[in-house]
Amino acid sequence: MKTIPRGLAPELRRAARAFAALIVSGPRRAGKTTLLRALFPRARYVLLEDPDVLARVRADPRLFVEETPTPVILDEIQNAPELLGYIRSRIDAAPGAKGRWLLTGSQEAPLMKGVSESMTGRAAIFHLLPLSSAESPKVSMLRGGFPEVLARPATAQIWFRSYLQTYLERDVRAIAAIRDLATFRRFLALLAARSGQLLNRSDIAAPLGVSVPTVSQWLSILETTSQLILVPPFYENFGKRLIKSPKLYFADSGLLCHLLGIESQAALERSPFLGAVFETFVASEIVRARQGNPGMAEHWPWLVAFTFGLLHGFGFAGALREVGLPQTAIPLALAFFNIGVELGQLAFIACVLAVIVLGRKLARRMRIPRPPWAWRVPPYAIGGLAAFWVIQRLAAF
């Protein structure tokens, strides 16, 4: 089966040579299992959502771990957290064996709780989100990055509808005993209309008829299942905190478009939510770059940081800090950016000069009469542009 190379793959291979266990978390259907099976084709695969497998685990988890040959991929480990203690025992019994236990999980908080209790120092932890535009050219604002949607775009709306249904019935009810799923669906729709905006829990709670603590609990569920990104406010000076609310983004712009009822590119271009969808897409691309290939996280965000900074209103330097660029590398990034801006301005002046010169030559060749003042305009225009550029450079210093 042909698979799309993921930016996380080199890091997983490197970690498999240094750690006994690997843990890959992330939203459902993001490609966790496909990635591990492609990287480790000799590993045995065990799905911990299979009723028969779960029955064996519940009956005797120790025997299940002892009889499981390694390397092995244990898919959806959050369904059997009791296995982690016995896996730790097998790791400690053979500390030299690396890359033997490959675990995936879709509910990060319960999974991380078990890891912190049982696998500290024994497992390398990764987070995999849907495909980014750096990994596949098919990724777009309308379709997002879920692999199955990109493989069959004609049935994207059916896929998203089924995804939401299974998400509500499995993950939401597994984490919290929410009785009124219809209200939770309305909650998702309200969040979709507020993607890219500052989070105001009171404004969300009022139309739903629920309390603010309930909204906070539901937001925590969406974060736990990697469906939502809450970006904390950026502070240039911690002593002057003007904005205290985080910004809200959906982790996948395709899911956001589905919740907003946008089904085609034409509808997206006409939609009043176009700006919010674009901002969500940019934010999710930055997050995917950071949590994917670390090398890409060091370099690729420079290309999108300017757009992200404009959208958030804290400038290019603030955007570079927000995407996680090392402090020592920010001056170099700013230098490259400033050089690019100045070269663009010089190119603009050169183009204007070329148009003026060619226009004068063409007028002379065609013997077009001109009033005397027209021959003085080009030098004045060139001088004005040059003076504007010099003044702007002096002001920058």
C-alpha positions as CSV (number, residue, x, y, z in Angstrom):
1,M,0.0,0.0,0.0
2,K,1.4,3.4,-1.0
3,T,1.7,5.8,2.0
4,I,2.5,9.5,2.2
5,P,5.9,10.2,3.8
6,R,5.3,12.0,7.1
7,G,7.6,14.6,8.6
8,L,7.6,12.7,11.9
9,A,9.0,9.5,10.4
10,P,12.8,10.3,10.8
11,E,12.3,11.2,14.4
12,L,10.4,8.0,15.1
13,R,13.2,6.0,13.5
14,R,15.8,7.8,15.6
15,A,13.8,7.3,18.8
16,A,13.3,3.6,18.0
17,R,17.0,3.2,18.3
18,A,17.2,4.9,21.6
19,F,14.0,4.0,23.5
20,A,12.3,0.8,24.3
21,A,8.9,2.2,23.7
22,L,7.4,4.8,21.4
23,I,4.0,6.5,22.0
24,V,2.2,8.3,19.2
25,S,-0.9,10.3,20.2
26,G,-3.2,12.4,18.1
27,P,-6.8,12.7,16.8
28,R,-8.5,9.6,15.3
29,R,-7.8,8.9,11.6
30,A,-4.8,11.2,11.5
31,G,-2.6,8.3,10.3
32,K,-0.9,7.1,13.5
33,T,-1.3,3.4,12.8
34,T,-0.5,3.7,9.1
35,L,2.7,5.5,9.9
36,L,3.9,3.0,12.5
37,R,3.0,0.0,10.3
38,A,4.9,1.5,7.4
39,L,8.0,2.3,9.4
40,F,8.0,-1.0,11.3
41,P,6.6,-3.6,8.9
42,R,7.9,-6.6,10.9
43,A,6.0,-5.5,14.1
44,R,3.0,-7.4,15.1
45,Y,-0.3,-5.4,15.1
46,V,-2.8,-5.6,18.0
47,L,-6.0,-3.5,18.0
48,L,-7.1,-2.8,21.6
49,E,-10.6,-2.0,20.4
50,D,-11.3,-5.6,19.3
51,P,-13.8,-7.1,21.9
52,D,-11.9,-10.4,21.9
53,V,-8.6,-8.8,22.5
54,L,-10.0,-6.6,25.3
55,A,-11.6,-9.6,26.9
56,R,-8.1,-11.3,27.1
57,V,-6.6,-8.1,28.5
58,R,-9.3,-7.8,31.2
59,A,-9.0,-11.4,32.1
60,D,-5.2,-11.4,32.7
61,P,-3.2,-8.4,31.6
62,R,0.1,-9.8,32.8
63,L,-0.3,-13.0,30.8
64,F,-1.3,-11.0,27.7
65,V,1.9,-8.9,27.9
66,E,4.1,-11.9,28.6
67,E,2.7,-13.8,25.6
68,T,2.9,-10.9,23.2
69,P,6.0,-11.2,20.9
70,T,7.9,-8.0,20.2
71,P,8.2,-5.7,18.3
72,V,4.5,-5.0,18.6
73,I,2.1,-2.2,17.7
74,L,-0.6,-1.8,20.4
75,D,-3.2,0.4,18.8
76,E,-5.5,2.6,21.0
77,I,-3.6,1.9,24.2
78,Q,-5.9,4.2,26.2
79,N,-8.5,1.4,26.1
80,A,-6.2,-0.8,28.2
81,P,-4.1,1.4,30.5
82,E,-3.6,-1.6,32.9
83,L,-1.1,-3.0,30.3
84,L,1.4,-0.1,30.9
85,G,2.6,-1.4,34.2
86,Y,3.4,-4.8,32.8
87,I,5.0,-3.3,29.7
88,R,7.3,-1.4,32.1
89,S,8.3,-4.6,33.8
90,R,9.3,-6.2,30.5
91,I,11.2,-3.1,29.5
92,D,13.1,-3.1,32.8
93,A,13.9,-6.8,32.4
94,A,15.6,-6.2,29.1
95,P,16.9,-2.6,29.1
96,G,19.0,-3.1,26.0
97,A,16.1,-3.9,23.8
98,K,15.1,-0.8,21.8
99,G,12.0,-0.1,19.7
100,R,10.0,-3.1,20.9
101,W,6.8,-1.5,22.1
102,L,5.0,0.8,19.7
103,L,1.9,2.4,21.2
104,T,-0.8,4.7,19.8
105,G,-3.6,6.6,21.5
106,S,-6.4,9.0,20.5
107,Q,-7.2,10.5,23.9
108,E,-4.1,12.3,25.0
109,A,-5.0,13.2,28.6
110,P,-5.9,9.6,29.8
111,L,-3.0,8.2,27.8
112,M,-0.5,10.7,29.3
113,K,-1.7,10.0,32.8
114,G,-0.9,6.3,32.4
115,V,2.5,7.1,30.8
116,S,3.5,9.5,33.6
117,E,2.7,6.8,36.1
118,S,4.3,3.8,34.4
119,M,6.6,4.8,31.4
120,T,8.6,7.8,32.7
121,G,12.0,7.7,31.0
122,R,11.2,4.6,29.1
123,A,9.1,5.9,26.2
124,A,9.6,8.6,23.6
125,I,6.3,10.6,23.1
126,F,5.1,12.1,19.9
127,H,2.0,13.8,18.7
128,L,0.7,13.3,15.2
129,L,-1.8,15.6,13.6
130,P,-3.4,15.3,10.1
131,L,-1.3,15.9,7.0
132,S,0.2,19.4,6.4
133,S,0.7,21.1,3.1
134,A,4.4,20.4,3.4
135,E,3.6,16.7,3.4
136,S,0.9,16.6,0.7
137,P,0.0,19.1,-2.0
138,K,-3.6,18.0,-1.7
139,V,-4.0,19.7,1.7
140,S,-6.3,22.7,1.4
141,M,-8.4,25.1,3.4
142,L,-11.6,23.3,2.2
143,R,-10.6,19.7,2.7
144,G,-8.1,20.0,5.5
145,G,-5.5,17.3,6.1
146,F,-7.2,14.0,7.1
147,P,-5.7,11.3,4.8
148,E,-9.0,9.6,4.0
149,V,-10.7,12.9,2.9
150,L,-7.8,13.7,0.6
151,A,-7.9,10.2,-0.9
152,R,-11.6,10.5,-1.6
153,P,-12.6,14.2,-1.8
154,A,-15.9,13.4,-3.5
155,T,-17.2,11.8,-0.3
156,A,-15.7,14.4,2.1
157,Q,-19.0,15.5,3.6
158,I,-20.1,11.9,4.3
159,W,-16.7,11.2,5.9
160,F,-16.9,14.3,8.2
161,R,-20.5,13.5,9.1
162,S,-19.6,10.0,10.1
163,Y,-16.4,11.2,11.8
164,L,-18.4,13.5,14.0
165,Q,-20.9,10.9,14.8
166,T,-18.4,8.3,15.9
167,Y,-16.4,11.0,17.8
168,L,-19.4,12.0,19.8
169,E,-20.4,8.5,20.6
170,R,-16.9,7.1,21.4
171,D,-14.5,9.7,22.6
172,V,-16.8,12.3,24.2
173,R,-18.8,9.7,26.1
174,A,-15.6,7.9,27.1
175,I,-14.1,11.0,28.6
176,A,-17.1,12.6,30.2
177,A,-20.7,11.4,30.8
178,I,-22.4,13.9,28.5
179,R,-26.1,13.0,28.3
180,D,-27.3,15.7,25.9
181,L,-25.2,15.1,22.7
182,A,-27.5,17.4,20.8
183,T,-26.4,20.3,22.9
184,F,-22.8,19.3,22.4
185,R,-23.3,19.4,18.7
186,R,-24.7,22.9,18.9
187,F,-21.6,23.7,21.0
188,L,-19.4,22.5,18.2
189,A,-21.3,24.7,15.7
190,L,-20.9,27.7,17.9
191,L,-17.2,27.1,18.3
192,A,-16.9,26.8,14.5
193,A,-18.4,30.2,14.1
194,R,-15.8,31.6,16.5
195,S,-12.7,29.9,15.1
196,G,-9.9,32.5,14.9
197,Q,-11.5,34.7,17.6
198,L,-10.7,35.3,21.2
199,L,-12.3,32.8,23.5
200,N,-15.2,34.1,25.6
201,R,-16.8,31.3,27.5
202,S,-19.7,33.4,28.7
203,D,-20.8,34.2,25.2
204,I,-20.7,30.5,24.3
205,A,-22.6,29.4,27.4
206,A,-25.5,31.8,27.2
207,P,-27.1,30.6,23.9
208,L,-26.6,27.0,24.9
209,G,-28.2,27.4,28.3
210,V,-25.3,25.8,30.1
211,S,-22.9,27.1,32.8
212,V,-19.4,28.5,32.1
213,P,-17.8,25.5,34.0
214,T,-19.6,23.2,31.6
215,V,-18.2,25.1,28.6
216,S,-14.7,24.8,30.1
217,Q,-15.2,21.1,30.6
218,W,-16.3,20.6,27.0
219,L,-13.4,22.7,25.7
220,S,-11.1,20.5,27.7
221,I,-12.6,17.4,26.0
222,L,-12.0,18.9,22.6
223,E,-8.4,19.7,23.5
224,T,-7.9,16.2,25.0
225,T,-9.0,14.6,21.8
226,S,-6.9,17.0,19.6
227,Q,-9.8,18.6,17.9
228,L,-9.1,22.1,19.1
229,I,-6.1,24.4,19.5
230,L,-6.1,27.1,22.1
231,V,-3.4,29.6,21.5
232,P,-2.3,31.5,24.7
233,P,-1.9,35.2,24.4
234,F,1.5,36.5,23.3
235,Y,3.2,38.8,25.8
236,E,6.0,41.1,24.6
237,N,6.2,42.3,28.2
238,F,4.8,40.1,31.0
239,G,4.2,43.2,33.1
240,K,1.7,44.6,30.5
241,R,-0.9,41.9,29.9
242,L,-3.5,43.6,27.7
243,I,-5.1,40.4,26.4
244,K,-5.8,37.5,28.8
245,S,-8.0,35.3,26.6
246,P,-6.6,32.6,24.3
247,K,-7.5,32.4,20.7
248,L,-9.6,29.5,19.5
249,Y,-8.8,27.4,16.4
250,F,-10.0,24.0,15.1
251,A,-7.1,21.6,14.5
252,D,-8.3,20.9,10.9
253,S,-9.8,23.5,8.5
254,G,-11.7,20.8,6.6
255,L,-13.7,19.8,9.7
256,L,-14.3,23.5,10.4
257,C,-15.7,24.0,6.9
258,H,-18.0,21.0,7.4
259,L,-19.3,22.4,10.6
260,L,-19.9,25.8,8.9
261,G,-21.8,24.1,6.1
262,I,-19.2,25.0,3.4
263,E,-19.1,22.2,0.9
264,S,-17.3,23.7,-2.2
265,Q,-14.5,26.1,-3.1
266,A,-17.0,28.5,-4.6
267,A,-19.0,28.5,-1.4
268,L,-15.8,29.1,0.6
269,E,-14.8,32.1,-1.5
270,R,-18.3,33.6,-0.9
271,S,-18.5,32.8,2.7
272,P,-18.1,35.5,5.4
273,F,-16.0,33.0,7.3
274,L,-13.3,32.9,4.6
275,G,-10.9,35.0,6.7
276,A,-11.5,32.8,9.8
277,V,-11.0,29.6,7.8
278,F,-7.7,31.0,6.3
279,E,-6.4,32.0,9.8
280,T,-7.3,28.5,11.2
281,F,-5.5,26.9,8.3
282,V,-2.4,29.0,8.9
283,A,-2.4,28.3,12.6
284,S,-2.9,24.5,12.1
285,E,0.0,24.5,9.6
286,I,2.3,26.1,12.1
287,V,1.3,23.6,14.8
288,R,1.8,20.7,12.5
289,A,5.2,22.0,11.5
290,R,6.2,22.3,15.1
291,Q,5.0,18.9,16.1
292,G,6.2,17.1,13.0
293,N,9.8,17.2,11.7
294,P,11.9,19.3,14.1
295,G,14.0,20.4,11.2
296,M,11.0,21.7,9.4
297,A,9.9,23.4,12.6
298,E,13.1,25.3,12.7
299,H,13.0,26.6,9.1
300,W,9.6,26.3,7.5
301,P,7.6,28.5,10.0
302,W,9.7,31.4,8.8
303,L,7.6,31.3,5.6
304,V,4.3,31.5,7.4
305,A,5.2,33.5,10.5
306,F,4.7,36.8,8.7
307,T,1.2,36.0,7.8
308,F,0.5,34.6,11.2
309,G,1.9,37.7,12.8
310,L,-0.3,40.0,10.7
311,L,-3.4,38.0,11.6
312,H,-2.6,38.1,15.3
313,G,-1.4,41.7,15.3
314,F,1.9,41.2,17.1
315,G,4.3,41.6,14.2
316,F,6.9,39.4,12.5
317,A,9.2,39.1,15.4
318,G,6.4,38.1,17.7
319,A,5.2,35.6,15.2
320,L,8.7,34.0,15.1
321,R,8.7,33.7,18.9
322,E,5.1,32.3,18.7
323,V,6.1,29.5,16.3
324,G,8.9,28.5,18.6
325,L,12.0,29.8,16.7
326,P,15.0,29.9,19.0
327,Q,15.7,33.3,20.4
328,T,19.3,33.3,18.9
329,A,17.9,32.7,15.4
330,I,15.3,35.6,15.5
331,P,17.8,38.3,14.5
332,L,18.9,36.3,11.5
333,A,15.3,35.7,10.4
334,L,14.5,39.4,10.8
335,A,17.6,40.3,8.8
336,F,16.5,38.0,5.9
337,F,13.0,39.4,6.1
338,N,14.2,43.0,6.0
339,I,16.5,42.3,3.1
340,G,13.6,40.8,1.2
341,V,11.4,43.8,1.9
342,E,14.1,46.2,0.8
343,L,14.9,44.2,-2.4
344,G,11.1,44.2,-3.1
345,Q,11.0,48.0,-2.8
346,L,14.1,48.4,-5.0
347,A,12.5,46.1,-7.6
348,F,9.4,48.2,-7.5
349,I,11.3,51.4,-8.1
350,A,13.3,49.7,-10.9
351,C,10.0,48.6,-12.6
352,V,8.6,52.2,-12.4
353,L,11.8,53.6,-13.9
354,A,11.8,51.0,-16.7
355,V,8.2,51.8,-17.5
356,I,8.9,55.6,-17.6
357,V,12.0,55.2,-19.8
358,L,10.3,52.8,-22.2
359,G,7.3,55.1,-22.3
360,R,9.4,58.1,-23.2
361,K,11.2,56.2,-25.9
362,L,8.0,55.0,-27.4
363,A,6.5,58.5,-27.3
364,R,9.5,59.9,-29.2
365,R,9.4,57.1,-31.8
366,M,5.7,57.6,-32.4
367,R,6.2,61.4,-32.4
368,I,3.4,61.9,-29.9
369,P,3.3,65.6,-28.9
370,R,3.4,66.2,-25.2
371,P,2.8,69.3,-23.1
372,P,6.0,70.7,-21.5
373,W,5.0,69.7,-17.9
374,A,4.7,66.0,-18.9
375,W,8.5,65.8,-19.5
376,R,9.2,67.0,-16.0
377,V,6.9,64.4,-14.3
378,P,9.1,61.3,-14.7
379,P,12.2,62.8,-13.0
380,Y,10.0,64.1,-10.2
381,A,8.4,60.7,-9.8
382,I,11.7,58.9,-9.7
383,G,13.1,61.4,-7.2
384,G,10.1,61.1,-5.0
385,L,10.2,57.3,-4.9
386,A,14.0,57.4,-4.1
387,A,13.5,60.0,-1.4
388,F,10.6,58.0,0.1
389,W,12.8,54.9,0.2
390,V,15.7,56.8,1.8
391,I,13.5,58.4,4.4
392,Q,12.0,55.0,5.3
393,R,15.4,53.5,5.7
394,L,16.5,56.3,8.0
395,A,13.4,56.0,10.0
396,A,14.1,52.3,10.5
397,F,17.4,53.0,12.0
